[in-house]
Structures are given as structure tokens and as C-alpha cells.
Amino acid sequence: MKENALQNEVIVTDIKLPLGTMITFMMKLAVAAIPAVMLLTIFVYMFSLFVFSRFHG
């Protein structure tokens, strides 16, 4: 079983990606991160309020 798993390994050595495409991808990633961080902040805030209210008294 282990010999078969080693035969299926793939090693990526290079990715051809134009600079403009990479910049576009990074800009989309940054824009998508804004609402994700906002939702995560709201979730953590609500969770901390729940925990604080349950154990503080």
C-alpha cells in the first residue's frame, strides 16, 4: 500500500502566471477578504458575549 502511494506523488516546480493575472487575483482576494473579516468579527463578538453572559453572572 505504501509503495503505491509513493508512486502517485507530484512535485510542482514552476507555475507560469503573468504578472497582470496575479495582480488581478490578489485584488479579488483582498476585496473578498473584507466581508469575510467582518462576518468573522461579528461571530467572535457574539460568541464572546454569550460566553461572558453565561459565566459572569
Secondary structure, DSSP 8 states (H G I E B T S, - for coil): -HHHHHHT----------HHHHHHHHHHHHHHHHHHHHHHHHHHHHHHHHHHHHHH-
